Amino acid sequence: MLKGGLVAGLGLALPSRAFAAEGIGDAAEMAGTVATPPPASSNAALAGSYPGAIASAPAAADGLTPYQRRVLDVAARQAQRVRGHLWRSDIVGVVDFAQPSSQPRLHFANLENGTMRSFLVAHGRGSDPAHSGWLQSFSNVPGSEATSRGAYLTAEWYKGKYGTSIRLLGLDHDNSMALPRAIVMHPAWYVDPSMVEKWGKLGRSEGCFAMSNTDFNEALWHLSGGRLLFADRIGQV
């Protein structure tokens, strides 16, 4: 049994169709749109506000930027808030959806040594209908194809449309439908630096946390198995 009454083999007991992976629209829709930030009034952040740019390189404990310190602080506070559900709290994933998809906004915050590594991650098409490259809103509604904010418990691996993926269990009201909505972590071809170079943004998921094929192994080894993934706007209100 997982802490908090969650069954380790939960996915095996549920219909496989509940975990169908998502796709994206035609690559042609990537062109012709301008990346513009969302209105500041939409979906006030759970994690608070902190301006700053993201560094893609690993952050050293003795050379952190103010933004990186803010992310580590958010990771520590959220891990403390949901500690009763976690099996491991050494590394926390923090996704800053105040940043555009062209930036490495999924941060692996190591709470044991105070370092941070950052990766590209896609948001849901329902959160960015015009495909601007910026998340405009969150939603927990089934069928919305949107990203949900809040704390997620990473569960077991499974094989899906995009290969090995990680099931997620929503721990907050804002993401309580993560399991029935099949919101998971998985690799995807549309999350790649080449997409940013060509279109200035990534493709969109149907609400899942999609990473590049190259980076996803980092999630498999360092974020799965009862750790915390927290998603919100960190860099703006």
LOMARPA-21697 format. One record per residue (C-alpha): residue number from 1; residue in one letter; chain; z, x, y. Coordinates in steps of 0.02 Angstrom, whole numbers. Layout:
N
<num NUM | residu a | chaine A | w Z | u X | v Y>
...
This chain:
237
<num 1 | residu m | chaine A | w 0 | u 0 | v 0>
<num 2 | residu l | chaine A | w -36 | u 57 | v 177>
<num 3 | residu k | chaine A | w 104 | u 51 | v 304>
<num 4 | residu g | chaine A | w 121 | u -117 | v 391>
<num 5 | residu g | chaine A | w 71 | u -210 | v 233>
<num 6 | residu l | chaine A | w -111 | u -155 | v 232>
<num 7 | residu v | chaine A | w -184 | u -130 | v 59>
<num 8 | residu a | chaine A | w -265 | u 40 | v 31>
<num 9 | residu g | chaine A | w -401 | u -38 | v -74>
<num 10 | residu l | chaine A | w -429 | u -180 | v 46>
<num 11 | residu g | chaine A | w -617 | u -158 | v 57>
<num 12 | residu l | chaine A | w -636 | u -169 | v -131>
<num 13 | residu a | chaine A | w -559 | u -342 | v -133>
<num 14 | residu l | chaine A | w -672 | u -415 | v 1>
<num 15 | residu p | chaine A | w -854 | u -473 | v -15>
<num 16 | residu s | chaine A | w -975 | u -329 | v 13>
<num 17 | residu r | chaine A | w -1076 | u -433 | v 134>
<num 18 | residu a | chaine A | w -928 | u -428 | v 253>
<num 19 | residu f | chaine A | w -962 | u -244 | v 280>
<num 20 | residu a | chaine A | w -1150 | u -244 | v 307>
<num 21 | residu a | chaine A | w -1202 | u -104 | v 425>
<num 22 | residu e | chaine A | w -1300 | u -137 | v 582>
<num 23 | residu g | chaine A | w -1466 | u -82 | v 652>
<num 24 | residu i | chaine A | w -1539 | u -70 | v 827>
<num 25 | residu g | chaine A | w -1691 | u -130 | v 921>
<num 26 | residu d | chaine A | w -1857 | u -43 | v 941>
<num 27 | residu a | chaine A | w -1854 | u 133 | v 1011>
<num 28 | residu a | chaine A | w -1975 | u 73 | v 1144>
<num 29 | residu e | chaine A | w -1835 | u -25 | v 1228>
<num 30 | residu m | chaine A | w -1752 | u 141 | v 1267>
<num 31 | residu a | chaine A | w -1880 | u 171 | v 1404>
<num 32 | residu g | chaine A | w -1895 | u 92 | v 1574>
<num 33 | residu t | chaine A | w -1711 | u 61 | v 1612>
<num 34 | residu v | chaine A | w -1600 | u 152 | v 1733>
<num 35 | residu a | chaine A | w -1424 | u 202 | v 1682>
<num 36 | residu t | chaine A | w -1305 | u 117 | v 1804>
<num 37 | residu p | chaine A | w -1115 | u 105 | v 1789>
<num 38 | residu p | chaine A | w -1035 | u -64 | v 1753>
<num 39 | residu p | chaine A | w -945 | u -160 | v 1890>
<num 40 | residu a | chaine A | w -768 | u -94 | v 1913>
<num 41 | residu s | chaine A | w -695 | u -269 | v 1896>
<num 42 | residu s | chaine A | w -754 | u -300 | v 1717>
<num 43 | residu n | chaine A | w -624 | u -290 | v 1578>
<num 44 | residu a | chaine A | w -476 | u -199 | v 1654>
<num 45 | residu a | chaine A | w -426 | u -50 | v 1548>
<num 46 | residu l | chaine A | w -282 | u -48 | v 1425>
<num 47 | residu a | chaine A | w -257 | u 138 | v 1443>
<num 48 | residu g | chaine A | w -249 | u 151 | v 1631>
<num 49 | residu s | chaine A | w -361 | u 243 | v 1751>
<num 50 | residu y | chaine A | w -406 | u 424 | v 1774>
<num 51 | residu p | chaine A | w -565 | u 493 | v 1856>
<num 52 | residu g | chaine A | w -651 | u 646 | v 1790>
<num 53 | residu a | chaine A | w -796 | u 717 | v 1692>
<num 54 | residu i | chaine A | w -801 | u 754 | v 1506>
<num 55 | residu a | chaine A | w -820 | u 929 | v 1438>
<num 56 | residu s | chaine A | w -914 | u 935 | v 1274>
<num 57 | residu a | chaine A | w -840 | u 1101 | v 1218>
<num 58 | residu p | chaine A | w -672 | u 1110 | v 1127>
<num 59 | residu a | chaine A | w -528 | u 1115 | v 1249>
<num 60 | residu a | chaine A | w -400 | u 1255 | v 1233>
<num 61 | residu a | chaine A | w -217 | u 1209 | v 1249>
<num 62 | residu d | chaine A | w -195 | u 1333 | v 1393>
<num 63 | residu g | chaine A | w -354 | u 1284 | v 1484>
<num 64 | residu l | chaine A | w -356 | u 1094 | v 1488>
<num 65 | residu t | chaine A | w -436 | u 999 | v 1631>
<num 66 | residu p | chaine A | w -339 | u 855 | v 1709>
<num 67 | residu y | chaine A | w -453 | u 733 | v 1619>
<num 68 | residu q | chaine A | w -421 | u 815 | v 1450>
<num 69 | residu r | chaine A | w -235 | u 809 | v 1481>
<num 70 | residu r | chaine A | w -252 | u 625 | v 1521>
<num 71 | residu v | chaine A | w -343 | u 593 | v 1356>
<num 72 | residu l | chaine A | w -209 | u 687 | v 1258>
<num 73 | residu d | chaine A | w -76 | u 586 | v 1347>
<num 74 | residu v | chaine A | w -163 | u 423 | v 1304>
<num 75 | residu a | chaine A | w -179 | u 480 | v 1123>
<num 76 | residu a | chaine A | w 6 | u 521 | v 1112>
<num 77 | residu r | chaine A | w 62 | u 358 | v 1192>
<num 78 | residu q | chaine A | w -51 | u 250 | v 1084>
<num 79 | residu a | chaine A | w 2 | u 341 | v 925>
<num 80 | residu q | chaine A | w 182 | u 307 | v 971>
<num 81 | residu r | chaine A | w 145 | u 124 | v 1007>
<num 82 | residu v | chaine A | w 68 | u 91 | v 835>
<num 83 | residu r | chaine A | w 160 | u 225 | v 737>
<num 84 | residu g | chaine A | w 221 | u 99 | v 608>
<num 85 | residu h | chaine A | w 43 | u 73 | v 547>
<num 86 | residu l | chaine A | w -12 | u 254 | v 539>
<num 87 | residu w | chaine A | w -10 | u 372 | v 391>
<num 88 | residu r | chaine A | w -55 | u 523 | v 495>
<num 89 | residu s | chaine A | w -35 | u 555 | v 681>
<num 90 | residu d | chaine A | w -94 | u 736 | v 692>
<num 91 | residu i | chaine A | w -265 | u 690 | v 762>
<num 92 | residu v | chaine A | w -306 | u 535 | v 864>
<num 93 | residu g | chaine A | w -481 | u 477 | v 908>
<num 94 | residu v | chaine A | w -497 | u 416 | v 1088>
<num 95 | residu v | chaine A | w -658 | u 335 | v 1147>
<num 96 | residu d | chaine A | w -680 | u 328 | v 1336>
<num 97 | residu f | chaine A | w -803 | u 189 | v 1371>
<num 98 | residu a | chaine A | w -791 | u 222 | v 1558>
<num 99 | residu q | chaine A | w -919 | u 358 | v 1521>
<num 100 | residu p | chaine A | w -1103 | u 326 | v 1483>
<num 101 | residu s | chaine A | w -1173 | u 347 | v 1308>
<num 102 | residu s | chaine A | w -1261 | u 507 | v 1362>
<num 103 | residu q | chaine A | w -1092 | u 594 | v 1372>
<num 104 | residu p | chaine A | w -981 | u 652 | v 1227>
<num 105 | residu r | chaine A | w -849 | u 517 | v 1251>
<num 106 | residu l | chaine A | w -768 | u 511 | v 1078>
<num 107 | residu h | chaine A | w -625 | u 635 | v 1087>
<num 108 | residu f | chaine A | w -528 | u 704 | v 939>
<num 109 | residu a | chaine A | w -359 | u 738 | v 1018>
<num 110 | residu n | chaine A | w -255 | u 857 | v 912>
<num 111 | residu l | chaine A | w -74 | u 814 | v 951>
<num 112 | residu e | chaine A | w -7 | u 960 | v 851>
<num 113 | residu n | chaine A | w -92 | u 1101 | v 945>
<num 114 | residu g | chaine A | w -143 | u 1015 | v 1107>
<num 115 | residu t | chaine A | w -331 | u 1038 | v 1088>
<num 116 | residu m | chaine A | w -475 | u 918 | v 1103>
<num 117 | residu r | chaine A | w -654 | u 907 | v 1037>
<num 118 | residu s | chaine A | w -782 | u 781 | v 1098>
<num 119 | residu f | chaine A | w -932 | u 695 | v 1019>
<num 120 | residu l | chaine A | w -1068 | u 570 | v 1058>
<num 121 | residu v | chaine A | w -1036 | u 390 | v 1005>
<num 122 | residu a | chaine A | w -1134 | u 228 | v 1030>
<num 123 | residu h | chaine A | w -1074 | u 61 | v 1093>
<num 124 | residu g | chaine A | w -1128 | u -113 | v 1040>
<num 125 | residu r | chaine A | w -1284 | u -197 | v 1108>
<num 126 | residu g | chaine A | w -1182 | u -350 | v 1153>
<num 127 | residu s | chaine A | w -1080 | u -240 | v 1270>
<num 128 | residu d | chaine A | w -1238 | u -178 | v 1357>
<num 129 | residu p | chaine A | w -1372 | u -314 | v 1346>
<num 130 | residu a | chaine A | w -1489 | u -228 | v 1470>
<num 131 | residu h | chaine A | w -1470 | u -62 | v 1379>
<num 132 | residu s | chaine A | w -1420 | u 32 | v 1535>
<num 133 | residu g | chaine A | w -1322 | u 162 | v 1436>
<num 134 | residu w | chaine A | w -1156 | u 98 | v 1505>
<num 135 | residu l | chaine A | w -1035 | u -19 | v 1418>
<num 136 | residu q | chaine A | w -1023 | u -174 | v 1527>
<num 137 | residu s | chaine A | w -894 | u -276 | v 1433>
<num 138 | residu f | chaine A | w -789 | u -287 | v 1275>
<num 139 | residu s | chaine A | w -783 | u -431 | v 1152>
<num 140 | residu n | chaine A | w -692 | u -474 | v 992>
<num 141 | residu v | chaine A | w -800 | u -627 | v 956>
<num 142 | residu p | chaine A | w -894 | u -631 | v 790>
<num 143 | residu g | chaine A | w -1081 | u -623 | v 818>
<num 144 | residu s | chaine A | w -1065 | u -545 | v 990>
<num 145 | residu e | chaine A | w -1128 | u -375 | v 930>
<num 146 | residu a | chaine A | w -1009 | u -303 | v 1060>
<num 147 | residu t | chaine A | w -883 | u -162 | v 1057>
<num 148 | residu s | chaine A | w -699 | u -210 | v 1049>
<num 149 | residu r | chaine A | w -563 | u -112 | v 1135>
<num 150 | residu g | chaine A | w -392 | u -72 | v 1065>
<num 151 | residu a | chaine A | w -309 | u 25 | v 925>
<num 152 | residu y | chaine A | w -392 | u 39 | v 754>
<num 153 | residu l | chaine A | w -321 | u 107 | v 592>
<num 154 | residu t | chaine A | w -449 | u 209 | v 497>
<num 155 | residu a | chaine A | w -456 | u 160 | v 314>
<num 156 | residu e | chaine A | w -556 | u 217 | v 163>
<num 157 | residu w | chaine A | w -735 | u 280 | v 146>
<num 158 | residu y | chaine A | w -871 | u 170 | v 73>
<num 159 | residu k | chaine A | w -1059 | u 177 | v 50>
<num 160 | residu g | chaine A | w -1158 | u 66 | v 169>
<num 161 | residu k | chaine A | w -1330 | u 51 | v 248>
<num 162 | residu y | chaine A | w -1302 | u 213 | v 344>
<num 163 | residu g | chaine A | w -1222 | u 305 | v 199>
<num 164 | residu t | chaine A | w -1039 | u 353 | v 190>
<num 165 | residu s | chaine A | w -942 | u 255 | v 321>
<num 166 | residu i | chaine A | w -761 | u 225 | v 371>
<num 167 | residu r | chaine A | w -682 | u 53 | v 372>
<num 168 | residu l | chaine A | w -577 | u 6 | v 524>
<num 169 | residu l | chaine A | w -432 | u -115 | v 539>
<num 170 | residu g | chaine A | w -397 | u -186 | v 712>
<num 171 | residu l | chaine A | w -215 | u -174 | v 765>
<num 172 | residu d | chaine A | w -225 | u -266 | v 932>
<num 173 | residu h | chaine A | w -269 | u -442 | v 988>
<num 174 | residu d | chaine A | w -426 | u -374 | v 1071>
<num 175 | residu n | chaine A | w -495 | u -304 | v 906>
<num 176 | residu s | chaine A | w -410 | u -414 | v 777>
<num 177 | residu m | chaine A | w -579 | u -468 | v 706>
<num 178 | residu a | chaine A | w -637 | u -290 | v 668>
<num 179 | residu l | chaine A | w -626 | u -312 | v 480>
<num 180 | residu p | chaine A | w -717 | u -480 | v 465>
<num 181 | residu r | chaine A | w -843 | u -421 | v 596>
<num 182 | residu a | chaine A | w -876 | u -264 | v 492>
<num 183 | residu i | chaine A | w -837 | u -148 | v 637>
<num 184 | residu v | chaine A | w -837 | u 25 | v 558>
<num 185 | residu m | chaine A | w -875 | u 208 | v 593>
<num 186 | residu h | chaine A | w -1041 | u 269 | v 525>
<num 187 | residu p | chaine A | w -1179 | u 396 | v 557>
<num 188 | residu a | chaine A | w -1342 | u 339 | v 637>
<num 189 | residu w | chaine A | w -1508 | u 416 | v 685>
<num 190 | residu y | chaine A | w -1501 | u 340 | v 860>
<num 191 | residu v | chaine A | w -1346 | u 442 | v 904>
<num 192 | residu d | chaine A | w -1416 | u 615 | v 932>
<num 193 | residu p | chaine A | w -1436 | u 737 | v 1077>
<num 194 | residu s | chaine A | w -1625 | u 718 | v 1060>
<num 195 | residu m | chaine A | w -1607 | u 534 | v 1108>
<num 196 | residu v | chaine A | w -1514 | u 584 | v 1266>
<num 197 | residu e | chaine A | w -1645 | u 715 | v 1306>
<num 198 | residu k | chaine A | w -1787 | u 589 | v 1286>
<num 199 | residu w | chaine A | w -1712 | u 427 | v 1352>
<num 200 | residu g | chaine A | w -1556 | u 479 | v 1447>
<num 201 | residu k | chaine A | w -1446 | u 372 | v 1332>
<num 202 | residu l | chaine A | w -1411 | u 331 | v 1151>
<num 203 | residu g | chaine A | w -1466 | u 182 | v 1049>
<num 204 | residu r | chaine A | w -1344 | u 38 | v 1026>
<num 205 | residu s | chaine A | w -1250 | u -23 | v 874>
<num 206 | residu e | chaine A | w -1194 | u -199 | v 832>
<num 207 | residu g | chaine A | w -1018 | u -156 | v 885>
<num 208 | residu c | chaine A | w -984 | u -10 | v 768>
<num 209 | residu f | chaine A | w -932 | u 165 | v 819>
<num 210 | residu a | chaine A | w -1092 | u 257 | v 771>
<num 211 | residu m | chaine A | w -1096 | u 447 | v 777>
<num 212 | residu s | chaine A | w -1233 | u 575 | v 746>
<num 213 | residu n | chaine A | w -1269 | u 623 | v 567>
<num 214 | residu t | chaine A | w -1213 | u 800 | v 605>
<num 215 | residu d | chaine A | w -1048 | u 752 | v 688>
<num 216 | residu f | chaine A | w -997 | u 614 | v 569>
<num 217 | residu n | chaine A | w -929 | u 735 | v 440>
<num 218 | residu e | chaine A | w -797 | u 781 | v 569>
<num 219 | residu a | chaine A | w -739 | u 600 | v 570>
<num 220 | residu l | chaine A | w -738 | u 592 | v 380>
<num 221 | residu w | chaine A | w -627 | u 745 | v 364>
<num 222 | residu h | chaine A | w -520 | u 735 | v 520>
<num 223 | residu l | chaine A | w -505 | u 551 | v 573>
<num 224 | residu s | chaine A | w -510 | u 444 | v 416>
<num 225 | residu g | chaine A | w -368 | u 403 | v 298>
<num 226 | residu g | chaine A | w -239 | u 313 | v 403>
<num 227 | residu r | chaine A | w -262 | u 391 | v 574>
<num 228 | residu l | chaine A | w -283 | u 307 | v 743>
<num 229 | residu l | chaine A | w -444 | u 271 | v 836>
<num 230 | residu f | chaine A | w -414 | u 201 | v 1010>
<num 231 | residu a | chaine A | w -552 | u 131 | v 1120>
<num 232 | residu d | chaine A | w -543 | u 81 | v 1302>
<num 233 | residu r | chaine A | w -596 | u 135 | v 1476>
<num 234 | residu i | chaine A | w -497 | u 292 | v 1518>
<num 235 | residu g | chaine A | w -592 | u 354 | v 1670>
<num 236 | residu q | chaine A | w -590 | u 195 | v 1775>
<num 237 | residu v | chaine A | w -498 | u 30 | v 1795>
